[in-house]
Amino acid sequence: MSQIWRLFKLGQTSLVSDVEITGKNIAEIIRFILSKVPYQKRPYALMKVKHKIWNLDEYDISSKKSPDTAAIGQAITFIKTLLNGKQSGYVRSVINEVVKRL
């Protein structure tokens, strides 16, 4: 659970005005998510993610405003991504804890 808590704290501090801190924190979250990729395939996956991120259009991203409700879907997707492949009992326990703490 400490890794997930660390990701939460990184997410809280990721959108500060310091671009180095923001970039470092987002990169740590991405590396954590990519840790689910098998070790042998991870360098290739990291290279692909780097390439896709590099090619993001900053003007397109900065000009968009997503609806407030989009955060709900992002939260659900984030939970699913973190818990994919874990034992069902563990998943249910974490879900219960998340619900209890919201």
N, C-alpha and C positions, 0 to 999 in steps of 0.2 A: 504494500500500500504506500510505502514511502516514496517510490518512484512516481506514482500517480499524484500524490500530494505535491511533489516537487514540480511536476508538469503544471498543476493548477497554479502554483505560485509563479512559475515562469509566465504563464498566460496572463496573470494579473499585472506583471511588470513589463510585458512584452511591448506594449504600445506607449512607451514613454518617449520623450522627445529625443533622447540619445539614440541615434541610428545604430551604433555599434552594439549597445545593450539589446536593442530590439532584435537586430539580426542574429546575435548570439543566442538569445532565448528561443527564437523561432527555429533556428537550426537545431537546438537541443531537442525540441519537441519533434521535429522531423526525424532526427536520428533515433529517438525513442520509438516512434511509429515504425520506422524501417527495421528496427531490431526484430520484428516479426518475420522478416524475409530471411530465408536460410542463409547461413554465413557465407557459403560459396557464391551465392547470387547477390549478396549485399553490395559489393563494389559496383557491379553493373547497375543495380537498382539506384544506388546513390548517384551514379553518373547520369542516369536518365532523369532523375528528379532534379538534379542541378541544371541540366540542360533545359528542362521544361520551365523551371523557375526563372532561369536566365532570360528565356524568351517571353516571359509575361510582359504584357503591354501596360506600362505604368500609367499611361494616360487613360486607358480604358478602366483600370482598377480605380484610379483616383476620381474618376468622373461618375462612378456608379454609387448609388445609395440603395442598399437592400432594405426591404421592409423589416421592421423590428421583429416580426414573427419568424424571420429567417434564422434568428439565433436559436430558436427551439429545435429546428431540424439539424442545425450544426451541433448542438449539444447532444442530441440523440446519436448522430453519426459518430461523434467523438467517443462516446461511451461504447458504442458497438465496436469501433476500431480498437480501442484499448482492451476489450474483453473477448474479442474473437478468439476461438480456439482454447479458451480456458475451460476448466471443468464446470459443469452446469451448477453444482452446489456453490462454487466460488462466485460464479456470475450472479446467481440469485442473492447471495450475501452482500455482494458489492452494490447491486441494484437497491436492495433494502436499505443499506447504509446511505446511499445517495439520496433516496427518497426521504429518509428520516432527517437528513441534514439540510434539505432544501427548505 
